[in-house]
Amino acid sequence: MGPNGAGKTTTIRLLLNLLKPSSGSIAIFNLPLSTHSYQIRTRCGYLPGEFSAYGMMPVQEFMRYLAAIRRKSLSDFNPLIERFGFEKALSQKIKHLSHGTRQKLGIIQSFFHHPDLVILDEPTSGLDPLVKEDFYQFLREYQQSGKTIFFSSHNLPEVEKICHRIAIIRDAELVALEDINDLRKKRFRKLIIELDKQVENLTIPGTKLVKTDGLKYEFIMETEIRQVMKSVVQLPVTDIIVPEATLEEIFLYFYKGRHND
């Protein structure tokens, strides 16, 4: 994850050996990419951020072409054609497909050969909400079959819905790489309290006040919750909520103060 320009697509192009790193090294499947590029890519599927194909070619011919390159059968496409309701598009030329239908073609071509690793760059661009939900379910099933899915996104609700691990990129550097649930717990916790009367100059040690709404106050806890609660219980509190931080809040936490982003 990261905003536009953070380095998400560049990272993907490096992983696919489409760009060469100026320093460092890359290994996939415990194989160095510099010496095993072909072997690695035979086990990968890829959907670029701007998927395009031969516009004059009918969809089915394009699939036949891809099957030949991958040394697969055209019939390998059938389960995905049925899954995504793609039958009516098979006879059309690719240039006549709508953006959403062309994106579905991109998804199908990246999965049809059952790759061990699928690399997706903004995969749901142009998909309508119903297709997105079906795609999310498909990703869960594919992952549960033992495969790995690596994708970039700045769609926060999407990432929160389907990902297990998240890497946040800022200025081409990883600033977080961990389990999404652990990330919520480690980085910061929110505290929302409601009082039964106004308190002048309200402060709670170990917290930072971020929002007020009448008698409701929202804080970010900067120390462990037990220390914070020692102070909270001294206040005229009528309600206490300690919600999990959303992915959007975590994301903004890493980018706070960076107005250009």
C-alpha positions as CSV (number, residue, x, y, z in Angstrom):
1,M,0.0,0.0,0.0
2,G,1.0,3.6,-0.6
3,P,-0.2,6.7,-2.4
4,N,0.5,7.4,-6.0
5,G,4.2,7.7,-6.6
6,A,5.2,5.8,-3.5
7,G,6.8,3.0,-5.5
8,K,4.2,0.3,-5.6
9,T,4.3,-0.3,-9.4
10,T,8.1,0.0,-9.5
11,T,8.3,-2.7,-6.8
12,I,6.1,-5.0,-8.9
13,R,8.2,-4.4,-12.1
14,L,11.3,-5.2,-10.1
15,L,9.8,-8.5,-8.9
16,L,8.9,-9.4,-12.5
17,N,12.4,-8.5,-13.7
18,L,11.0,-5.9,-16.0
19,L,13.2,-3.4,-14.3
20,K,16.7,-4.1,-12.9
21,P,17.5,-3.0,-9.3
22,S,20.3,-0.5,-8.9
23,S,21.2,-2.2,-5.7
24,G,20.1,-5.1,-3.6
25,S,18.8,-8.5,-4.8
26,I,15.4,-10.2,-5.2
27,A,14.6,-13.9,-4.6
28,I,11.2,-15.6,-5.2
29,F,10.5,-19.2,-4.4
30,N,14.0,-19.2,-2.8
31,L,15.5,-18.6,-6.2
32,P,17.5,-15.5,-7.2
33,L,15.6,-13.6,-9.8
34,S,18.8,-12.4,-11.5
35,T,19.6,-16.0,-12.6
36,H,16.2,-17.7,-12.6
37,S,13.9,-15.2,-14.1
38,Y,12.2,-17.5,-16.7
39,Q,11.8,-20.3,-14.2
40,I,10.2,-18.0,-11.7
41,R,7.8,-16.3,-14.2
42,T,6.5,-19.6,-15.4
43,R,5.0,-20.0,-11.9
44,C,3.6,-16.5,-11.8
45,G,0.5,-14.7,-13.0
46,Y,0.5,-10.9,-13.6
47,L,-2.1,-8.2,-14.0
48,P,-0.6,-4.8,-14.7
49,G,-2.2,-1.6,-13.5
50,E,-3.0,-0.6,-17.1
51,F,-4.0,-3.9,-18.7
52,S,-4.0,-3.8,-22.5
53,A,-4.1,-6.5,-25.2
54,Y,-4.1,-6.8,-29.0
55,G,-7.2,-4.7,-29.8
56,M,-8.0,-6.3,-33.1
57,M,-7.8,-9.8,-31.8
58,P,-11.0,-11.6,-30.7
59,V,-11.1,-12.5,-27.1
60,Q,-11.0,-16.3,-27.7
61,E,-8.1,-16.0,-30.1
62,F,-6.2,-14.0,-27.4
63,M,-6.9,-16.8,-24.9
64,R,-5.7,-19.4,-27.4
65,Y,-2.5,-17.3,-27.9
66,L,-1.9,-17.1,-24.2
67,A,-2.6,-20.9,-23.7
68,A,0.0,-21.6,-26.4
69,I,2.6,-19.4,-24.6
70,R,1.9,-21.1,-21.3
71,R,1.8,-24.5,-22.9
72,K,-1.7,-24.9,-21.6
73,S,-5.0,-25.8,-23.2
74,L,-7.7,-23.3,-24.2
75,S,-10.1,-25.3,-21.9
76,D,-8.0,-24.1,-18.9
77,F,-9.9,-20.8,-19.3
78,N,-13.3,-22.4,-18.9
79,P,-13.7,-22.4,-15.1
80,L,-12.8,-18.7,-15.0
81,I,-15.0,-17.8,-17.9
82,E,-18.0,-19.4,-16.1
83,R,-17.0,-17.9,-12.8
84,F,-16.9,-14.3,-14.1
85,G,-19.8,-14.7,-16.6
86,F,-17.5,-14.0,-19.5
87,E,-19.1,-16.2,-22.2
88,K,-20.7,-13.3,-24.2
89,A,-17.4,-11.5,-24.6
90,L,-15.5,-14.4,-26.3
91,S,-16.4,-13.5,-29.8
92,Q,-15.8,-9.8,-29.5
93,K,-12.7,-8.0,-30.5
94,I,-10.8,-6.8,-27.4
95,K,-10.9,-3.1,-28.5
96,H,-14.8,-3.3,-28.3
97,L,-14.8,-4.4,-24.7
98,S,-15.9,-2.0,-22.0
99,H,-13.2,-1.1,-19.4
100,G,-14.7,-3.4,-16.8
101,T,-15.0,-6.3,-19.2
102,R,-11.4,-5.8,-20.3
103,Q,-10.3,-5.8,-16.7
104,K,-12.1,-9.1,-16.2
105,L,-10.1,-10.5,-19.1
106,G,-6.9,-9.3,-17.4
107,I,-7.9,-11.1,-14.2
108,I,-8.8,-14.3,-16.1
109,Q,-5.5,-14.3,-18.0
110,S,-3.5,-13.9,-14.8
111,F,-5.1,-16.9,-13.1
112,F,-6.0,-19.4,-15.8
113,H,-2.7,-21.4,-15.6
114,H,-3.0,-21.8,-11.8
115,P,0.2,-19.9,-10.8
116,D,1.8,-20.3,-7.4
117,L,2.2,-16.6,-7.1
118,V,-0.2,-14.0,-8.6
119,I,1.0,-10.4,-8.8
120,L,-1.8,-7.9,-9.3
121,D,-1.4,-4.1,-9.7
122,E,-4.7,-2.3,-8.7
123,P,-6.8,-5.3,-9.8
124,T,-10.3,-4.0,-9.2
125,S,-10.0,-0.8,-11.3
126,G,-13.2,-0.5,-13.4
127,L,-15.1,-3.4,-11.9
128,D,-18.6,-2.8,-10.7
129,P,-19.4,-3.6,-7.0
130,L,-21.0,-7.0,-7.6
131,V,-18.1,-8.2,-9.7
132,K,-15.7,-6.9,-7.0
133,E,-17.4,-8.9,-4.3
134,D,-17.2,-12.1,-6.5
135,F,-13.5,-11.3,-7.2
136,Y,-12.8,-10.9,-3.4
137,Q,-14.4,-14.3,-2.8
138,F,-12.4,-15.8,-5.6
139,L,-9.2,-14.5,-4.1
140,R,-10.0,-16.0,-0.7
141,E,-10.7,-19.4,-2.3
142,Y,-7.5,-19.2,-4.4
143,Q,-5.4,-18.3,-1.3
144,Q,-7.0,-21.1,0.7
145,S,-5.9,-23.6,-2.0
146,G,-2.3,-22.8,-1.0
147,K,-1.4,-20.1,-3.5
148,T,0.0,-16.6,-2.8
149,I,-1.5,-13.3,-4.0
150,F,0.6,-10.2,-3.9
151,F,-1.2,-7.0,-5.0
152,S,-0.9,-3.2,-4.7
153,S,-3.7,-0.9,-3.9
154,H,-4.6,2.4,-2.4
155,N,-8.2,1.2,-1.8
156,L,-8.2,1.0,2.0
157,P,-11.5,-0.9,2.5
158,E,-10.5,-3.4,-0.1
159,V,-7.2,-4.2,1.5
160,E,-8.8,-4.4,5.0
161,K,-11.4,-6.8,3.6
162,I,-9.1,-9.4,2.0
163,C,-5.5,-9.1,3.1
164,H,-3.7,-11.0,5.8
165,R,-0.4,-9.1,5.6
166,I,0.3,-5.5,4.6
167,A,3.4,-3.6,3.5
168,I,3.1,0.2,3.6
169,I,5.5,2.1,1.3
170,R,6.4,5.7,1.8
171,D,8.9,7.4,-0.5
172,A,10.1,4.0,-1.9
173,E,10.8,2.6,1.6
174,L,8.9,0.0,3.6
175,V,7.6,1.7,6.8
176,A,5.5,-1.3,7.9
177,L,5.4,-5.0,7.1
178,E,3.3,-7.2,9.2
179,D,0.1,-9.0,9.9
180,I,-2.8,-6.6,9.4
181,N,-4.3,-7.4,12.8
182,D,-1.0,-7.0,14.6
183,L,-0.5,-3.7,12.8
184,R,-3.8,-2.4,14.2
185,K,-2.8,-3.3,17.7
186,K,0.9,-2.2,17.7
187,R,0.9,1.2,16.1
188,F,-1.8,3.0,18.1
189,R,-5.0,2.6,19.9
190,K,-8.0,4.9,20.0
191,L,-9.8,5.9,23.2
192,I,-13.3,7.4,23.1
193,I,-14.9,8.6,26.3
194,E,-18.1,10.4,27.1
195,L,-18.5,12.5,30.2
196,D,-21.6,13.5,32.1
197,K,-20.3,17.1,32.5
198,Q,-17.8,19.5,30.9
199,V,-14.2,19.3,32.2
200,E,-12.0,22.3,31.7
201,N,-8.6,21.8,29.9
202,L,-9.2,18.0,29.8
203,T,-5.9,16.1,29.4
204,I,-5.1,12.4,30.0
205,P,-1.5,11.5,30.5
206,G,-0.2,9.2,27.7
207,T,-2.8,10.3,25.2
208,K,-3.3,12.9,22.5
209,L,-6.7,14.5,22.1
210,V,-7.7,14.4,18.4
211,K,-11.4,15.2,18.3
212,T,-14.2,16.5,20.5
213,D,-18.0,16.5,20.0
214,G,-19.9,18.0,22.9
215,L,-19.1,15.7,25.9
216,K,-17.5,13.0,23.7
217,Y,-13.7,13.1,23.4
218,E,-11.5,11.0,21.1
219,F,-7.8,10.3,22.0
220,I,-4.9,8.4,20.5
221,M,-3.2,6.4,23.3
222,E,0.6,6.8,23.2
223,T,1.3,4.4,26.1
224,E,-0.2,1.2,27.4
225,I,-3.9,1.1,28.2
226,R,-3.5,0.3,31.9
227,Q,-1.6,3.5,32.5
228,V,-4.2,5.5,30.6
229,M,-7.1,4.0,32.5
230,K,-5.7,5.0,35.9
231,S,-6.4,8.6,34.8
232,V,-9.6,7.9,33.0
233,V,-11.3,6.5,36.1
234,Q,-10.8,9.8,37.9
235,L,-13.1,11.6,35.4
236,P,-16.9,11.8,35.4
237,V,-17.1,9.1,32.6
238,T,-20.4,7.7,31.4
239,D,-19.0,5.6,28.5
240,I,-15.7,4.3,27.4
241,I,-14.9,2.8,24.0
242,V,-11.5,1.4,22.8
243,P,-12.1,0.6,19.2
244,E,-9.7,-1.1,16.8
245,A,-8.0,1.4,14.5
246,T,-9.2,1.1,10.9
247,L,-6.8,0.6,8.1
248,E,-7.5,4.1,6.9
249,E,-6.5,5.5,10.3
250,I,-3.3,3.4,10.3
251,F,-2.4,4.6,6.8
252,L,-2.9,8.2,7.8
253,Y,-0.8,7.6,10.9
254,F,2.2,6.7,8.7
255,Y,1.7,9.7,6.4
256,K,0.7,12.3,9.0
257,G,2.4,15.6,8.4
258,R,3.3,14.7,4.8
259,H,1.0,17.1,3.0
260,N,2.5,16.4,-0.4
261,D,1.2,12.9,-0.1
